[in-house]
Amino acid sequence: MIARATWALAGLLLARGAGAGDAGFQAWPPAWSSASGARVALTGFVQLDARAFPGWEVAGAEASARAETAEARRGRLGVEGEWGRIEFEVEADLADGDERLKDAWLGWRLGRALRLRAGRFKPPVTREWLTGSRRLDFLERSLPVRALAPGRDWGGLAIARLADFELHAGAFAGDGAADRSRAETTLAVRIAWRGPRDLELGASGSVGDVRADPPAAAEPRPRGIAGDAPSGFRFSEPRFVDGRRRRLGLDAGVALGPVAFAAEGVWLRERRRGQGPLGDDLPDEVARGLAGSALWRPLREVSAKGRRRPARTLELGLRFERLCFDDAGPDAGFASAGSRARNVRPAGAEAWTAGASWWPRPWVRLVANLILERYDDALRAPEPGRAGNYPTLAARLQLALP
């Protein structure tokens, strides 16, 4: 039923956009407004993905060890609007059976410098995580952001602007309402400075406590963070954790004419109290990741004032990403990949991604990515003994409402 609903939404977007043309498409989606300033509009997009994994398999595992070869990756549909100082958004994903509801929040503008928001949305950690899925430069978010950023949850947020600075500070019921690894009450904050040439520097972080399943549980499950490569291969399994979970993120972005650069680093540390085989404390687990990308828009257009600016019809990009897991204790004794290991055997993966995006129409986007993965531990790679390279070819058709 989920697949049928997603394909029906894709058909609606395609038929409506193709029949209306660019000028008519601006009248779609349905929107309502009043003289008092109230406005309600329909929003949505569909992403249909296809992947191929030439020249490699996952030894001794089913195909589920990698991402689907063809899938409706996202099928978002929602409404957004405002009335005076009040604004709201509700969005669901018809293609996501685990987390159907995405955003559902109500906001208040207390002035040009302060806004408040309450409901379900993303905690403000990392720049890329706060970028909408339909506006990503590549098919998926980078390794560290996808694995280490907190998921959507219920909470409250204050957004303050002062000169060139913007501060996001919020409290949430957890760090991922649909995640098995969810922590309890989580505090999150991000501060960003915006300068000339679209320069942006940001720092963010979160803190919350994770509670392990009780010892009396019939089948206790680990609540740690897992590491999945862009292909979907899991190179680091979640571990049993209990206690404080902390995140720190640093990010930067700048545009120099038709070329834009972005970089991001994310660190996560979580405690493992009482999670040893004998109920003893284990050294904290630590995860570190970084990503850097360059984006080139070779086509140019002339703005209304005669100044040249990048045209959003073709983009070429290159990205490097890396993520690794280890523990904070001494490298002594037998190193193990077990979920209760005292000396965690380091696990890491990195990838290079070359991508291209083309907008034949404002509401249609075609994306193609070539991804090459490598693994630090050749024995824990998809084909044991071969650290890399593991190629993935991925393509996407995106249909979106304005």
N, C-alpha and C positions, 0 to 999 in steps of 0.2 A: 504493500500500500504506500509505503514511503517513496519507493522508486516511481510508482505511477503518479503520485502527487507532484514530485519534482519534475518529471517529464511533462506533465500538464502545464506547470508553470513555465517551463522553457518554451513550449509551444505557444503559449499566450504571448510571451515577450517577443518571440520571433515573428509571429503573425502580425501582431499589432505594429511592431517597428517597421517591418518590411512593407506593410500596406500603407503606412502613413507618410513615409519619407521623412527627411530631417525636419522640415518645417512643421508637419503634422505631429511628429513625435514629441515636440515640445509641449503639446497639449495633453500628452499622456505621460505619467499616470493621472488618474482622476485626482483632482485636488479641489478643496473648498476653502474659500476665504470670505471674510466679511468686512464691512466698512470699519468695524471697530478694531481691526487688526488681527482677528483670529484666523488661523490657517491650519488645515489638516491635509496631509498628502500621503499617498501610497508610495512605499519604497520596496525595493526588492532586486534580486539578481540571482542568476543560476550559473554554476560553474560545472561543466562537463569535462572530465579528465580521462586521458588515455596514457598508459605507460608501457614501456618495453624494457626488458633487462637482458640485452644481448650478451651472450658469451659467459653467463654465470648462473649458478643455482645456489640454493641454500642446502648444504649437505645435511641429510638426515632429518629434514623438516618439511612440513607441508608448505604450500604456496602462501599460506596466511602469514608466513614469516616475512613477507614483503607486502608492499601496498597492492591494492587491487589494480589489475591491468586496465580496467575500465570502470568508471563509477561516476555517479552524480555527487561531486565533492561537496557542493553546497547548494542549497535551494532556499534562499532567504526571502521572506515576505513580511512586511511590517507597515506600521503607520508612524508618522512623526508630525508634530505640530507645535503651535504656540498660541498663547492668548494673553496679551499684555506682558506681564513679567513671568508668566508660567510657560514652561516648555516641557515636552514629553516625547518619549519614544518607546515603542513596543515592537520587537522583532523576533520571529521564530525561524527555525531552520527545518524545512520539510525533509531534508536529506540526512539529518542527524538523529538516529534513534536513541542515542544516549543522552543528548542534551538538546531537546527540542526547543525549549525557550532560551533565547540568547539574551537580549536586552529588554528590560521593562523598568523604566525609571521616570521620575517626575522631578523637574528642576524649577528653581526660583532664581531670577535675576534680581539681585538686591542693588544693582548699580553696574556701571561699566567695569568696576574693578573687582566685583565679588559675585560669585554664583554658588548656589547650593544644589545638591542632587541627592536623591534617595531612591533606592530600588535595587535592581540587579544590573550589574555592568562590570567592566574590567577594572581591577585595581590598577592604579597608575604606576606601574613598574615597567621600565624599558620603553624607548621611543617606538621601536618597531611593533611591539605588542599593542600599542595604542593606535596604530595605523589600521584602518579597516581592511578586511580581507579582499575586497574588490579593487583596492588601490595598491596592493603589494607589487613590488618591482619584479618578483619572481613567483613561481607557482605557490611556494610555501614559505613560511617564515624561516629564519635561519635556525640552525641547530640549537644554539644556546637559548634563544628566545622561546622556541617551541617546547623545549624540555623544562626550562627553569622558570619561566614567567608564571605568575599566579593566574589561575583560571577565574572566570566570571563568578561573582558571588553577590549576596545581598549585603547592602551597607549604605553608608552615607559618605558624601564627598564635598569638600569645599575647594573651589577654584578661585584663586586670587591673582590679580595682575597688578604689577607695580612697575612702571617704566618699561624696561625691556625684559623684565623677569615675570615668570608665571609659576605659581606654586599650586600643586595638587596635594591635598592631604585628606585621608579618609580612614574609616574604621569599617571592617567587614566581618561578617559572621564566620568566614573562613577564606581559604585561598583557592577555591575551585569547588563549587557546589556539586558538580557532577563527577568529581575526581575521587578515586579510591584513596589517594594520598592526601586528601584534604586536611589542613590544619584547623585548629579552632580559631577563636577571635584573632583577626590579623589586622595590624596597622600598616598602612602603606603611604608613601610620600614620594613626590617627584618635584624637582625644581629645575627649570630650564631658562636659559638666557638666549635671546634672539638678537643677532647683530646684522650687519650689512651682508649682502650677497646670500641671503637666506641662510646665514650661519646660525647654527643652533647647537648649544652645549647643554647637556643635561646629566643629572644624577638622580638616582631613585633607589628605593629600598623598601623592604617589608620585614615584619617580624611577627611570628605567631608560634603557638605550641602545638605539636602533634602528639596525639595520644594513641599508643599502641593498643591492639586488641587485648583484652584481659587474658591472663594465663589460663583461665578456665574455658576459654573459647574452644569449640570443637575443632575448628580449622583456622587458627590465626593466620592472617594474611599481612604481608609487609606493606607499610605505608610510605616507603621511601620513594624517591624520584627515579624513574627509569630513563634510559638513554636510547633513543631510536634514531637511526640514520635517515637521511632523506629518502632512501629507497623503502623505508619501513622496517629494515632489519634491526632487531634489538640487540645492541652490543653490550648493554649494561642492565642487568635485572634490578628491580627495586629491592631494597634491604629493609630489615626490621629497624625502625627508628622510634624514638620516644623522647620528647622534650622540645627545646627551642629550635625553630627553623628561621634562618635569617637569609635574606637576599640583599645583594647590592648590585646596582647597574650603573654603568657610565656610557654615555652615547654622544655622538657628534655627527653633524651633517652640514654640508656646504655645497653651494651651486656656483660654478664658474662658467658662465655662458651656457652652452648646451651640455656641459658635463656636470654631473652631481656625484659627490662622494659621501659615503656614510660608513660609520664604524660603531660597533657596540661591544661591550664586555659585560658579562653577567657572572656573578659568583653566588653560590648557595652553600650553606653549611647547616647541617642538622644533627642534633644529638641522638645518641643511641643508649639511653639509660636503661639498665636492666635487660638488655637485649642479647647478652651473651648466652652460650649454651647452658651455663649454670646460673643464669639470672644476673650475671655481673655486668658492669658498665663497659661499653666498648668505645674506642676513640670515635670522635665525630666523623661523619661522612662529609666529604667536600667535593663539590662539582664546580668546574671552571669552564667558561666558554667565551669565545670571541668570534666576531664576524666583521668583515669589511667588504664594501662593494663600490663599484664605479658604474655609473649609468650615463649613456650618451644618447642624446636626441639629435640625430644628424639632419633631420628636416627642420627648416626654419619658416617662420611666418612673420608678417608685419602687423604690429599692434595698431590700434586706432590712432595713436599719437605718432606713428611712424617709426617707433623703436622696434628693433628685432627681438624676438623672444623664441624659446623652443616651442615647436609644434607638438601636440600630443597625438601624433598619428603613428610614429615609429620610435621604439626605444630598444637599444642594445645594452646589455648589462653583463658584468662579470662579478662573481662573489666568491670569497673564501670564507669558510666557516669551520670551527673546531670546537669540540666538547670532550671533556675528560672527567673521570670519576676516580677518587682515591679516598684515603682516610687521613686524619690529622695526626695519627700516632706514629711512632718510630717504625722504620722498615726493618722489623725484626721478626724472626720466626717464619713459619710457612705462610706464604701469600696465597689467599684463596679468593675465588669468586663467589663463595657461598653467601647466603643472605644474612648469616650471623657471624661472618668472619671477623676476627680481631684485626688481622693485617689484610686489608682489602687489596686484592691484586688490581693494579691500575688498569682502567679500561678507557680507551679514547678512540675517537673517530674524527676525520676531517673530510671536507669535500670542496671541490671547485665546481661552480655552476656558471655556465654560459647561457644567457637567455636573450630572447627577442620577443617583443610585443608589438602588435599592429592593430590599429583601430580603423577598419574599413568604413565603419559608421560610428557615430558617437556612442551608440548603445551596444556595439559589438566589439569584443576584444579577442584576438587570437594570440596565444602565448605558446612558445616552444622553449624547452630547457634541455640542455645536456649536462648531466651531473656525473662527476667522477669521485668515487668514495675510496678512502684508504682507512685502514684500521691499525692502531698501535700494536695490538697483540695478534699476530698472524694465526695463533691457535684458536682464537675466538672470533675469527672472521667468518663470513658466510661459507667459504670453502677453506677449512683449516689448513694452515701452511701457506696460504696466499694472502698477504696483507692488502694488496690492491693491484691494479685499479679495477673498480667495479662500476661499470657505466649504467646509467639509467637515462632513457629517453622519455620525456614527458611532454604532453601537449594539452592545451585547454581551450575550450570555447566558452567565453563568458558573455552572457546576455544580461543587460542591466537596464533598469529604469533610470531616468535622469537623476 
